[in-house]
């Protein structure tokens, strides 16, 4: 196909340079104290697994510590699926985070190549820079959390799904389904990504017969569900909202659970993902995108909207409202910005003043997003330079 042939011959040096920069930025992950509650819980769980005491915190001294809510964690099986913990136990928590970032970067790059109608130099630079430094991913990759491996496997699953539907083959669809299933075995809420991932793959492969796409999509979903169902059957109940004691005793938990409203996601997301609003502005300019390009653009926006809406809904039910809970928007926001950069590169050649103004706004937003991500990585704990301008900002 012409779309694929136009992407041949691109040098691998550019993505490798951005990947190396992203890894370098995260190098101090080995030197951080990692004292946050979830980090300590996961460290204790890794100790249990390595000592052969099972996938549980039962019998570990951490349950006796004052800050622990014992009734949520004293279960025969830990409530999160085991794949993310197994990854950290195998490679060590910090190396696991760096490798997860590398998977995320490579998968987002390949997904952009697969779904974007064009992948010119401006798009490649934007995707590389933002995949390396977009702030929410930068934030989670500096912590021993499950969110980094989760977004990495979701991005990988999205690329494999798009590739399977575009190029055909049952084996490719099985591989994509296995990746989606693996994402749910890191954190079950990865299931929220299944509809937007399928939608993006569907519209990106619009040249292929509908019946073939349906068959491959069934394979993807079927394999993913088959892998996740055994854990759903065996897992203990989800611990649910933060306990009343935790809300009362922990000021941070009280702020993000009680005082912060679900609408905070709509306020905070554009102030972390600075490229998002300008990218949407580019999409709204005339002439509007058409054909396959319009459908891919719509799928990316739907992806962002679904993940954010689910987080808002859970927040309305009493769960904490943290920006890392919408980390699964990252593959879509990065690729959306890449699309906008390519479109602006074309518009700039028109010589219109409005195009130059929009290019300036977009470039400034991307630069701010990268700078924000760098500062999130460099300053611990979680103090970006922009924080004083945004009361209540917290990832």
C-alpha positions as a printed NumPy array, in Angstrom:
array([[  0.   ,   0.   ,   0.   ],
       [  1.234,   3.555,  -0.619],
       [  0.771,   4.445,   3.033],
       [  3.197,   1.746,   4.114],
       [  5.706,   2.323,   1.344],
       [  5.998,   6.007,   2.214],
       [  7.297,   5.001,   5.647],
       [ 10.039,   2.718,   4.399],
       [ 13.646,   3.72 ,   4.649],
       [ 13.256,   5.905,   7.737],
       [ 16.429,   5.91 ,   9.808],
       [ 16.191,   4.234,  13.23 ],
       [ 18.635,   6.793,  14.662],
       [ 15.943,   9.339,  15.571],
       [ 13.785,   7.032,  17.74 ],
       [ 16.895,   5.471,  19.273],
       [ 18.179,   8.921,  20.229],
       [ 14.884,   9.841,  21.896],
       [ 14.719,   6.459,  23.623],
       [ 18.256,   6.919,  24.951],
       [ 17.33 ,  10.407,  26.171],
       [ 14.262,   9.062,  27.95 ],
       [ 16.285,   6.334,  29.65 ],
       [ 18.956,   8.854,  30.662],
       [ 16.305,  11.117,  32.199],
       [ 15.076,   8.224,  34.322],
       [ 18.518,   7.031,  35.422],
       [ 18.097,   8.379,  38.953],
       [ 15.218,   5.968,  39.576],
       [ 17.824,   3.744,  41.273],
       [ 18.708,   6.474,  43.791],
       [ 15.227,   7.46 ,  44.963],
       [ 13.948,   6.413,  48.414],
       [ 10.633,   4.939,  47.147],
       [  8.779,   5.451,  50.426],
       [  5.284,   5.953,  48.999],
       [  2.701,   3.534,  50.399],
       [  2.017,   1.484,  47.273],
       [  5.754,   1.223,  46.624],
       [  6.322,  -0.229,  50.092],
       [  3.417,  -2.628,  49.654],
       [  4.736,  -3.898,  46.321],
       [  8.247,  -4.252,  47.787],
       [  6.819,  -6.384,  50.588],
       [  4.878,  -8.469,  48.087],
       [  8.038,  -9.07 ,  46.048],
       [  9.768, -10.222,  49.228],
       [  6.938, -12.672,  49.822],
       [  7.115, -14.045,  46.293],
       [ 10.9  , -14.391,  46.321],
       [ 10.802, -16.113,  49.711],
       [  8.259, -18.632,  48.457],
       [  5.505, -17.443,  50.814],
       [  3.022, -16.937,  47.997],
       [  1.316, -14.041,  46.293],
       [  0.032, -12.527,  49.521],
       [  0.992, -10.112,  52.271],
       [ -0.207, -12.501,  54.963],
       [  2.63 , -13.123,  57.389],
       [  4.637, -10.07 ,  56.352],
       [  5.558,  -7.497,  59.054],
       [  4.21 ,  -4.675,  56.903],
       [  0.68 ,  -5.631,  57.981],
       [  1.588,  -4.684,  61.565],
       [  2.644,  -1.129,  60.678],
       [  0.373,   1.685,  61.864],
       [ -0.247,   3.181,  58.427],
       [ -1.519,  -0.068,  56.921],
       [ -5.23 ,  -0.723,  56.52 ],
       [ -5.025,  -4.38 ,  57.418],
       [ -8.52 ,  -5.444,  56.43 ],
       [ -7.799,  -4.425,  52.809],
       [ -4.507,  -6.3  ,  52.489],
       [ -4.705,  -9.285,  54.835],
       [ -6.059, -11.622,  52.15 ],
       [ -4.9  , -15.028,  50.971],
       [ -4.204, -13.564,  47.495],
       [ -3.19 ,  -9.986,  46.751],
       [ -5.935,  -8.081,  44.941],
       [ -3.912,  -6.836,  41.925],
       [ -3.119,  -9.407,  39.211],
       [  0.352, -10.939,  39.431],
       [  2.029, -10.079,  36.122],
       [  3.303,  -6.618,  37.061],
       [  4.657,  -7.847,  40.4  ],
       [  6.254, -10.827,  38.648],
       [  7.944,  -8.445,  36.214],
       [  9.343,  -6.373,  39.086],
       [ 10.407,  -9.473,  40.994],
       [ 12.204, -10.859,  37.954],
       [ 14.167,  -7.764,  36.937],
       [ 14.143,  -5.724,  40.135],
       [ 11.631,  -2.893,  40.665],
       [ 13.727,  -0.1  ,  39.13 ],
       [ 15.056,  -1.945,  36.096],
       [ 11.508,  -3.159,  35.512],
       [ 10.326,   0.452,  35.293],
       [ 13.053,   1.38 ,  32.808],
       [ 12.298,  -1.632,  30.642],
       [  8.581,  -0.812,  30.796],
       [  9.338,   2.707,  29.553],
       [ 11.405,   1.264,  26.696],
       [  8.468,  -0.965,  25.696],
       [  6.09 ,   1.998,  25.922],
       [  8.318,   4.175,  23.745],
       [  8.872,   1.532,  21.072],
       [  5.203,   0.537,  20.987],
       [  3.944,   4.126,  20.68 ],
       [  6.445,   4.807,  17.887],
       [  5.379,   1.707,  15.967],
       [  1.69 ,   2.432,  16.593],
       [  2.113,   5.943,  15.196],
       [  3.787,   4.523,  12.084],
       [  0.979,   2.012,  11.713],
       [ -2.08 ,   4.221,  12.127],
       [ -1.089,   7.695,  10.946],
       [ -1.707,   8.22 ,   7.224],
       [  1.651,  10.001,   7.038],
       [  4.638,  10.025,   9.367],
       [  6.788,  12.974,   8.225],
       [  9.789,  14.388,  10.051],
       [  7.73 ,  16.817,  12.155],
       [  5.501,  13.975,  13.354],
       [  8.475,  11.746,  14.107],
       [ 10.221,  14.399,  16.19 ],
       [  7.022,  15.177,  18.108],
       [  6.164,  11.541,  18.803],
       [  9.738,  10.798,  19.862],
       [ 10.047,  13.791,  22.181],
       [  6.649,  13.357,  23.831],
       [  6.898,   9.578,  24.171],
       [ 10.215,  10.14 ,  25.953],
       [  9.036,  12.891,  28.297],
       [  5.243,  13.254,  28.508],
       [  4.74 ,  14.052,  32.209],
       [  2.285,  11.415,  33.451],
       [  4.319,   8.55 ,  31.994],
       [  7.508,  10.191,  33.281],
       [  5.939,  10.413,  36.728],
       [  4.836,   6.781,  36.962],
       [  8.094,   5.468,  35.536],
       [ 10.001,   6.992,  38.46 ],
       [  7.958,   5.039,  40.993],
       [  7.756,   1.35 ,  41.759],
       [  4.142,   1.244,  40.684],
       [  2.158,  -0.932,  38.299],
       [  1.119,   2.003,  36.124],
       [  4.364,   2.075,  34.12 ],
       [  4.215,  -1.596,  33.087],
       [  0.466,  -1.221,  32.53 ],
       [  0.684,   1.633,  30.009],
       [  3.61 ,  -0.106,  28.319],
       [  1.702,  -3.328,  27.715],
       [ -1.434,  -1.447,  26.63 ],
       [  0.618,   0.5  ,  24.068],
       [  2.177,  -2.746,  22.854],
       [ -1.256,  -4.366,  22.587],
       [ -2.569,  -1.369,  20.633],
       [  0.239,  -1.613,  18.1  ],
       [ -0.143,  -5.384,  17.713],
       [ -3.925,  -5.061,  17.332],
       [ -3.633,  -2.326,  14.696],
       [ -1.012,  -4.366,  12.86 ],
       [ -3.098,  -7.544,  13.002],
       [ -6.234,  -5.91 ,  11.591],
       [ -4.298,  -4.   ,   8.93 ],
       [ -2.211,  -6.911,   7.67 ],
       [ -4.335,  -9.926,   8.531],
       [ -3.42 , -13.261,  10.032],
       [ -4.948, -15.233,  12.876],
       [ -1.594, -15.689,  14.579],
       [ -1.05 , -11.918,  14.683],
       [ -4.514, -11.454,  16.213],
       [ -3.761, -14.098,  18.84 ],
       [ -0.558, -12.245,  19.722],
       [ -2.449,  -8.966,  20.036],
       [ -5.057, -10.628,  22.235],
       [ -2.302, -12.107,  24.413],
       [ -0.856,  -8.606,  24.884],
       [ -4.254,  -7.205,  25.852],
       [ -4.748, -10.089,  28.259],
       [ -1.298,  -9.44 ,  29.717],
       [ -2.246,  -5.784,  30.27 ],
       [ -5.266,  -6.881,  32.303],
       [ -2.998,  -9.227,  34.266],
       [ -0.935,  -6.195,  35.266],
       [ -4.009,  -4.184,  36.333],
       [ -7.551,  -5.239,  35.599],
       [ -8.634,  -1.695,  34.769],
       [ -6.624,  -2.069,  31.548],
       [ -9.914,  -3.453,  30.215],
       [-11.003,   0.158,  29.727],
       [ -8.506,   0.353,  26.853],
       [-10.028,  -2.528,  24.89 ],
       [-12.817,  -0.535,  23.136],
       [-10.597,   2.389,  22.028],
       [ -7.763,   0.073,  20.981],
       [-10.152,  -1.944,  18.826],
       [-11.747,   1.207,  17.42 ],
       [ -8.386,   2.663,  16.419],
       [ -7.27 ,  -0.607,  14.839],
       [-10.62 ,  -0.912,  13.03 ],
       [-10.551,   2.524,  11.409],
       [ -6.837,   2.344,  10.624],
       [ -7.441,  -0.882,   8.701],
       [-10.449,   0.447,   6.783],
       [ -9.02 ,  -0.803,   3.463],
       [ -9.453,  -4.416,   4.553],
       [-12.775,  -6.269,   4.193],
       [-15.168,  -5.793,   7.097],
       [-15.688,  -9.535,   7.602],
       [-11.94 , -10.088,   7.927],
       [-11.624,  -7.304,  10.479],
       [-14.527,  -8.715,  12.483],
       [-12.934, -12.174,  12.518],
       [ -9.582, -10.829,  13.675],
       [-11.159,  -8.566,  16.303],
       [-13.04 , -11.567,  17.738],
       [ -9.749, -13.419,  18.049],
       [ -8.139, -10.449,  19.801],
       [-10.942, -10.045,  22.337],
       [-11.432, -13.776,  22.819],
       [ -7.782, -14.437,  23.649],
       [ -7.596, -11.392,  25.938],
       [-10.691, -12.424,  27.9  ],
       [ -9.562, -16.047,  28.108],
       [ -6.28 , -14.955,  29.691],
       [ -7.902, -12.581,  32.182],
       [-10.875, -14.702,  33.289],
       [ -8.962, -17.17 ,  35.508],
       [ -7.625, -14.284,  37.568],
       [-11.085, -12.697,  37.801],
       [-12.379, -16.001,  39.158],
       [ -9.608, -16.387,  41.751],
       [ -8.947, -12.8  ,  42.836],
       [-10.154, -11.385,  46.143],
       [-12.681,  -8.537,  46.067],
       [-11.393,  -5.173,  44.909],
       [-10.523,  -3.122,  48.006],
       [-12.655,  -0.269,  46.755],
       [-12.527,   3.284,  48.019],
       [ -9.893,   4.459,  50.501],
       [-10.942,   3.506,  54.017],
       [-12.508,   6.094,  56.297],
       [ -9.512,   5.836,  58.611],
       [ -7.064,   6.513,  55.803],
       [ -9.066,   9.517,  54.616],
       [ -9.201,  10.896,  58.16 ],
       [ -5.511,  10.384,  58.972],
       [ -3.794,  11.098,  55.644],
       [ -4.153,  14.721,  54.417],
       [ -3.088,  13.85 ,  50.869],
       [ -5.638,  11.039,  50.593],
       [ -8.301,  13.347,  51.971],
       [ -7.527,  15.997,  49.344],
       [ -7.544,  13.641,  46.337],
       [-10.507,  11.603,  47.568],
       [-12.866,  14.072,  49.244],
       [-11.854,  17.612,  48.381],
       [-10.857,  17.111,  44.746],
       [-13.856,  16.651,  42.45 ],
       [-14.009,  14.34 ,  39.399],
       [-13.994,  17.46 ,  37.2  ],
       [-10.394,  17.995,  38.266],
       [ -9.326,  15.602,  35.493],
       [-10.591,  18.06 ,  32.882],
       [ -8.675,  20.87 ,  34.566],
       [ -5.456,  19.026,  35.309],
       [ -4.994,  16.848,  32.234],
       [ -4.367,  19.771,  29.833],
       [ -1.899,  21.257,  32.359],
       [  0.203,  18.09 ,  32.303],
       [ -0.334,  17.021,  28.691],
       [  0.286,  20.511,  27.325],
       [  0.072,  19.379,  23.7  ],
       [ -3.505,  18.126,  24.07 ],
       [ -5.456,  21.377,  23.711],
       [ -3.35 ,  22.719,  20.793],
       [ -3.655,  19.338,  19.031],
       [ -7.443,  19.515,  19.323],
       [ -7.293,  23.093,  18.07 ],
       [ -5.35 ,  21.916,  15.015],
       [ -8.005,  19.253,  14.431],
       [-10.701,  21.944,  14.487],
       [ -9.021,  24.143,  11.851],
       [-10.104,  24.164,   8.262],
       [ -9.976,  22.331,   5.988],
       [-11.13 ,  19.515,   8.256],
       [ -9.501,  16.078,   8.014],
       [-11.306,  13.664,   5.738],
       [-11.549,   9.97 ,   5.019],
       [ -9.283,   7.597,   6.89 ],
       [ -7.39 ,  10.481,   8.493],
       [-10.592,  11.82 ,  10.061],
       [-11.551,   8.379,  11.378],
       [ -8.128,   7.792,  12.945],
       [ -8.23 ,  11.232,  14.522],
       [-11.701,  10.523,  15.916],
       [-10.553,   7.189,  17.354],
       [ -7.647,   8.865,  19.158],
       [ -9.985,  11.469,  20.673],
       [-12.438,   8.733,  21.711],
       [ -9.563,   6.84 ,  23.36 ],
       [ -8.668,   9.873,  25.48 ],
       [-12.32 ,  10.577,  26.283],
       [-13.171,   7.018,  27.361],
       [-10.222,   6.649,  29.737],
       [-10.857,  10.086,  31.245],
       [-14.607,   9.52 ,  31.572],
       [-14.092,   6.205,  33.383],
       [-11.661,   7.853,  35.817],
       [-14.176,  10.644,  36.407],
       [-16.935,   8.114,  37.006],
       [-14.854,   6.226,  39.561],
       [-13.984,   9.525,  41.197],
       [-17.679,  10.333,  41.477],
       [-18.156,   6.989,  43.257],
       [-15.633,   7.969,  45.918],
       [-12.319,   6.76 ,  44.523],
       [ -9.21 ,   8.953,  44.56 ],
       [ -8.703,  11.393,  41.713],
       [ -5.074,  11.128,  40.56 ],
       [ -3.681,  11.974,  37.123],
       [ -1.775,   8.705,  37.035],
       [ -5.148,   6.989,  36.857],
       [ -5.495,   8.365,  33.302],
       [ -2.005,   7.267,  32.234],
       [ -3.654,   5.024,  29.628],
       [ -4.476,   8.147,  27.622],
       [ -0.751,   8.584,  26.902],
       [ -0.425,   6.525,  23.694],
       [ -3.342,   8.441,  22.174],
       [ -2.204,  11.914,  23.296],
       [  1.313,  11.373,  21.941],
       [  0.089,  10.115,  18.564],
       [ -2.53 ,  12.87 ,  18.359],
       [  0.24 ,  15.433,  18.825],
       [  2.306,  13.67 ,  16.168],
       [ -0.601,  13.949,  13.735],
       [ -1.033,  17.647,  14.575],
       [  2.675,  18.315,  13.995],
       [  2.515,  16.748,  10.541],
       [ -0.569,  18.743,   9.629],
       [  0.989,  21.981,  10.845],
       [  4.14 ,  21.296,   8.828],
       [  1.946,  21.201,   5.726],
       [ -0.029,  24.306,   6.767],
       [  3.136,  26.318,   7.379],
       [  4.058,  25.976,   3.729],
       [  0.859,  27.828,   2.835],
       [  2.4  ,  31.055,   4.138],
       [ -0.769,  32.117,   6.002],
       [ -0.227,  34.149,   9.159],
       [ -2.766,  32.071,  11.095],
       [ -0.799,  28.93 ,  10.312],
       [  2.406,  30.45 ,  11.721],
       [  0.584,  31.524,  14.884],
       [ -0.808,  28.023,  15.373],
       [  2.618,  26.492,  14.761],
       [  4.043,  28.762,  17.452],
       [  1.344,  27.833,  19.961],
       [  1.736,  24.123,  19.273],
       [  5.544,  24.193,  19.41 ],
       [  5.461,  26.094,  22.708],
       [  2.991,  23.598,  24.176],
       [  5.122,  20.614,  23.139],
       [  8.241,  22.264,  24.552],
       [  6.407,  22.97 ,  27.808],
       [  5.201,  19.374,  28.006],
       [  8.729,  18.048,  27.534],
       [ 10.108,  20.513,  30.101],
       [  7.371,  19.534,  32.532],
       [  8.187,  15.86 ,  32.063],
       [ 11.893,  16.486,  32.594],
       [ 11.203,  18.362,  35.81 ],
       [  8.864,  15.655,  37.098],
       [ 11.662,  13.142,  36.544],
       [ 14.4  ,  15.285,  38.089],
       [ 12.624,  16.634,  41.167],
       [ 11.48 ,  14.296,  43.931],
       [  8.974,  13.942,  45.377],
       [  6.672,  15.006,  42.574],
       [  7.335,  18.733,  42.436],
       [  7.16 ,  20.105,  38.896],
       [  8.261,  23.702,  38.323],
       [  4.765,  24.564,  37.093],
       [  3.1  ,  23.452,  40.34 ],
       [  2.984,  26.898,  41.996],
       [  0.875,  28.162,  39.079],
       [ -1.73 ,  25.418,  39.518],
       [ -3.178,  25.123,  43.038],
       [ -3.985,  21.543,  43.882],
       [ -1.87 ,  20.086,  41.072],
       [ -0.789,  16.561,  41.836],
       [ -0.164,  13.6  ,  39.588]])
